[in-house]
């Protein structure tokens, strides 16, 4: 792979974000496009919400210029990129609409399904499921699994976007992990999306860290999840055997952990699985006494562990690494439920409040 291609993809996105972010912060304050403090929110002052605009322009400016300068790197991807563009545009516009005026959850879900269908029509789909012990052909079920996969990852980042710098930092670690894996497998032009994301994250994290000067908003967090879904689907799994799927998947271990935890918790309690609440993993850690910066650090460390496991699968026996990871997840969930038990027994100011 050309180092000039990598440098260009990251640099274009980085400089676009560097120029646009402060401009959109000022625009947000001028026109009051702000996220105001309220229920389920931890910030104490209005914060600009147009991070998704910066992301969309940064990523697609990087893709456009990289495609223009390195056409040979995009051999066979020209048509697919159009489907990805329109899919991400749907996610971006619906997310932005929700940021400006909250939309019903079902409208966002329909938009996510539509974006997934676009990818499927463009040939970006899940053709088989891969496990450490073999592969399963999906056949006619491919469209269903593709939709579920895209919807799940599109919402994964959104679920952890609850503390300053949390979603951006975890996503940066996941993107760097994917970059390393992509370079190992020499996957070519597909890597432009991860390179563009890294360039954006490197700048945006500075403005999004505590105390945040700008938020991703739904238009940003759902976009990130969508791009991760695209990359994982475009990863050339057919060239590799068994658990290759888990390489890009493990890079997103932290947000997927939150997806599984939130879905299971809401389902078991009989609550709407689409309704926001303050019972995410980072909320529990904060209620247990950790400062926001330490909660974010815990999640960064978890993301690094998942990323290290993904890369380790490239060098060592994947079944062994997968078993170690499974043990690690059991430990994490055990600690999580210990936290919940201790919080439930506390007789303090949170006693009669829903956590």
C-alpha positions in Angstrom: 0.0 0.0 0.0 1.2 3.5 -0.9 2.3 5.5 2.2 1.3 8.6 0.2 -2.3 7.2 0.0 -2.4 6.7 3.7 -0.9 10.1 4.4 -3.3 11.9 2.0 -6.4 10.2 3.4 -5.6 11.1 7.0 -4.3 14.6 6.3 -7.2 15.7 4.2 -9.7 14.6 6.9 -7.5 16.1 9.6 -7.2 19.5 8.1 -10.9 19.6 7.1 -11.8 18.9 10.7 -9.2 21.4 11.9 -10.8 24.2 9.8 -14.5 23.2 10.2 -14.7 22.4 13.9 -14.1 25.9 15.4 -16.2 27.5 12.6 -19.2 25.2 13.4 -18.7 25.8 17.1 -19.2 29.6 16.5 -22.1 28.9 14.1 -23.8 26.7 16.7 -23.5 29.4 19.4 -24.7 32.1 17.0 -27.8 30.3 15.9 -28.4 28.4 19.2 -27.9 25.0 17.7 -27.0 23.6 21.1 -27.6 20.6 23.3 -29.2 22.0 26.5 -28.8 20.3 29.9 -31.8 18.0 30.8 -32.9 14.5 31.6 -30.4 11.7 30.8 -27.7 14.4 30.2 -24.7 15.0 32.4 -23.4 18.4 31.0 -24.3 21.5 32.9 -24.2 24.1 30.1 -25.4 24.3 26.5 -22.9 22.6 24.0 -22.8 22.9 20.2 -24.2 19.8 18.4 -22.8 20.0 14.9 -20.0 17.4 15.2 -21.7 15.2 12.7 -21.4 17.9 10.1 -17.7 18.1 10.6 -17.5 14.3 10.4 -19.5 14.0 7.2 -17.6 16.6 5.3 -14.2 15.4 6.6 -14.8 11.8 5.6 -16.2 12.4 2.2 -13.6 15.1 1.4 -10.9 12.6 2.2 -12.6 9.9 0.1 -13.1 12.2 -2.9 -9.6 13.6 -3.0 -8.1 10.1 -2.3 -10.2 8.7 -5.1 -9.1 11.5 -7.4 -5.4 11.1 -6.7 -5.2 7.3 -6.3 -7.7 5.9 -8.7 -5.9 2.6 -8.9 -6.5 2.0 -5.2 -10.2 2.1 -5.7 -10.4 -0.6 -8.4 -13.8 -2.2 -8.2 -15.0 0.1 -5.5 -16.3 3.0 -7.5 -20.0 1.8 -7.6 -19.9 0.6 -4.0 -18.7 4.0 -2.8 -21.9 5.6 -4.2 -24.1 3.3 -2.2 -22.0 4.0 0.9 -22.3 7.7 0.3 -26.0 7.7 0.0 -26.4 5.4 3.0 -24.2 7.6 5.2 -26.1 10.7 3.9 -29.4 9.2 5.1 -27.9 8.5 8.5 -26.4 11.9 8.7 -29.5 13.8 7.7 -31.8 11.9 10.0 -29.3 12.2 12.9 -29.0 15.9 12.2 -32.8 16.3 12.2 -32.9 14.5 15.5 -30.2 16.8 16.9 -32.2 19.9 15.9 -35.6 18.5 17.0 -35.9 15.0 18.6 -37.5 12.4 16.3 -39.4 9.3 17.3 -37.1 6.2 17.6 -39.0 4.4 14.9 -38.1 7.1 12.3 -34.4 6.7 13.1 -34.7 2.9 12.9 -36.4 3.1 9.5 -33.6 5.3 8.3 -31.0 2.8 9.5 -32.8 0.0 7.8 -32.9 2.0 4.6 -29.2 2.6 4.8 -28.5 -1.1 5.4 -30.7 -2.0 2.4 -28.7 0.4 0.2 -25.5 -1.3 1.2 -27.1 -4.7 0.5 -28.2 -3.5 -3.0 -24.6 -2.3 -3.6 -23.2 -5.7 -2.8 -22.0 -4.8 0.7 -23.4 -7.6 2.8 -22.8 -10.5 5.1 -22.7 -13.7 3.0 -21.7 -16.1 5.8 -21.2 -16.1 9.6 -17.7 -17.0 10.8 -16.9 -18.7 14.1 -13.6 -20.0 15.5 -14.9 -23.5 14.5 -16.2 -22.9 11.0 -18.4 -20.9 8.7 -22.2 -20.9 8.0 -23.6 -19.9 4.6 -26.5 -17.5 5.0 -28.2 -17.7 1.6 -31.5 -15.9 1.6 -31.0 -14.8 5.2 -28.1 -12.6 4.2 -30.3 -9.5 3.8 -31.7 -10.0 7.4 -28.3 -10.4 9.0 -26.9 -7.5 7.0 -29.7 -5.2 8.2 -29.3 -6.4 11.8 -25.5 -5.9 11.7 -25.7 -2.4 10.3 -28.4 -1.3 12.7 -26.5 -2.7 15.7 -23.2 -1.1 14.8 -24.9 2.2 13.8 -26.3 2.4 17.3 -23.3 1.1 19.1 -21.3 4.3 19.2 -24.5 6.3 20.0 -25.0 4.3 23.2 -21.6 5.2 24.6 -21.8 8.8 23.6 -22.7 10.0 27.1 -19.5 11.5 28.6 -17.2 14.1 27.1 -14.6 12.4 24.9 -15.8 8.9 25.6 -17.3 7.9 22.2 -14.6 9.8 20.2 -11.7 8.3 22.1 -13.0 4.7 22.1 -13.8 5.1 18.4 -10.2 6.4 17.8 -8.7 3.3 19.5 -11.0 1.0 17.5 -10.1 2.8 14.2 -6.4 2.5 14.9 -6.9 -1.2 15.6 -8.7 -1.6 12.3 -6.0 0.4 10.5 -3.3 -2.1 11.8 -5.4 -5.1 10.8 -6.2 -3.5 7.4 -2.5 -2.9 6.7 -1.7 -6.5 7.7 -4.2 -7.8 5.2 -3.3 -5.3 2.6 -6.9 -4.4 1.8 -6.3 -1.4 -0.4 -8.8 1.4 -1.0 -11.3 0.1 1.6 -9.0 1.5 4.2 -9.8 5.1 3.2 -12.8 5.2 5.5 -10.8 4.2 8.6 -8.0 6.6 7.6 -10.5 9.4 7.2 -12.1 8.6 10.6 -8.7 8.7 12.3 -7.9 12.1 10.8 -11.2 13.4 12.1 -10.8 11.8 15.6 -7.4 13.3 16.1 -8.8 16.8 15.8 -12.2 16.4 17.2 -11.1 14.7 20.4 -9.3 17.9 21.4 -12.6 19.8 21.2 -14.8 16.9 22.5 -12.7 16.0 25.7 -13.9 17.3 29.0 -15.2 20.0 29.2 -16.5 19.5 25.7 -16.7 22.4 23.3 -18.8 20.4 20.8 -20.7 17.1 20.7 -20.9 14.5 18.0 -24.7 14.5 18.2 -26.7 11.7 16.8 -25.6 12.8 13.3 -22.0 12.1 14.3 -22.3 9.0 16.6 -24.6 7.1 14.3 -22.3 8.0 11.3 -19.3 6.6 13.0 -21.1 3.3 13.7 -22.3 3.2 10.1 -18.7 3.6 8.8 -17.5 0.9 11.1 -20.3 -1.4 9.8 -19.3 -0.6 6.2 -15.6 -1.3 6.9 -16.4 -4.6 8.7 -18.6 -5.7 5.7 -16.0 -4.7 3.1 -13.2 -6.5 4.9 -12.2 -9.3 2.5 -13.3 -12.2 4.7 -13.5 -14.7 1.9 -9.7 -14.6 1.6 -9.3 -15.8 5.2 -10.7 -18.6 7.3 -12.6 -19.2 10.5 -12.7 -16.2 12.9 -11.4 -13.5 10.6 -14.7 -11.7 11.2 -13.7 -11.1 14.8 -10.7 -9.1 13.8 -12.6 -5.9 12.8 -15.4 -6.9 15.3 -13.2 -7.0 18.4 -11.9 -3.5 17.6 -15.4 -2.3 18.6 -15.6 -4.5 21.7 -16.5 -1.6 24.1 -19.5 -0.2 22.2 -20.8 -3.7 21.4 -20.5 -4.6 25.1 -22.7 -1.6 25.8 -25.2 -2.6 23.1 -25.5 -6.1 24.5 -25.7 -4.8 28.1 -28.4 -2.2 27.3 -30.5 -4.5 25.1 -30.4 -7.3 27.7 -31.2 -5.0 30.6 -34.1 -3.2 28.9 -35.5 -6.5 27.6 -35.4 -8.3 31.0 -37.0 -5.2 32.7 -39.8 -5.0 30.1 -38.8 -1.5 29.0 -38.7 0.0 25.6 -35.3 -1.1 24.1 -35.2 2.1 22.0 -35.8 4.5 24.9 -32.9 6.4 26.4 -32.1 6.0 30.1 -29.3 6.7 32.6 -28.4 3.0 33.3 -25.5 2.6 30.9 -22.2 1.2 32.1 -20.6 4.6 32.3 -23.5 5.9 34.4 -23.0 3.1 37.0 -19.3 3.8 37.2 -20.0 7.5 37.8 -22.5 6.7 40.5 -20.0 4.4 42.1 -17.8 7.4 42.7 -15.5 7.6 39.7 -14.9 11.0 38.2 -16.0 11.5 34.5 -12.3 11.6 33.4 -11.6 8.3 35.2 -14.7 6.6 33.8 -13.5 7.7 30.3 -10.1 6.3 31.1 -11.6 2.9 32.2 -13.4 2.7 28.8 -10.2 3.6 26.9 -8.3 0.8 28.7 -11.1 -1.6 27.8 -10.9 -0.5 24.2 -7.2 -1.1 24.2 -7.6 -4.6 25.6 -10.2 -5.5 22.9 -7.9 -4.0 20.2 -4.9 -5.9 21.5 -7.0 -9.1 21.3 -8.0 -8.4 17.7 -4.3 -7.9 16.7 -3.2 -10.9 18.8 -5.5 -13.1 16.6 -3.3 -12.3 13.7 -0.2 -13.7 15.4 -1.5 -16.5 17.7 -4.1 -19.3 17.7 -7.4 -17.5 17.4 -9.3 -20.1 19.4 -7.0 -19.5 22.4 -7.2 -15.7 22.0 -11.0 -16.0 21.8 -11.1 -18.1 24.9 -9.0 -15.6 26.8 -11.3 -12.8 25.6 -14.4 -14.7 26.7 -12.9 -15.1 30.1 -12.1 -11.4 30.2 -15.7 -10.5 29.3 -17.0 -12.8 32.1 -14.8 -11.0 34.6 -15.9 -7.6 33.3 -19.6 -8.5 33.6 -19.1 -10.0 37.1 -17.4 -6.7 38.2 -20.3 -4.8 36.6 -22.9 -6.7 38.5 -21.0 -6.4 41.8 -21.1 -2.6 41.1 -24.9 -2.8 40.6 -25.4 -4.8 43.8 -23.4 -2.4 45.9 -25.2 0.6 44.4 -28.6 -1.0 45.1 -27.6 -1.4 48.8 -26.5 2.1 49.3 -28.7 4.3 51.4 -27.7 7.7 50.0 -29.1 10.5 47.8 -29.6 8.1 44.9 -31.8 5.8 47.0 -35.1 6.8 45.5 -33.9 7.8 42.1 -33.7 5.5 39.0 -30.1 4.9 38.1 
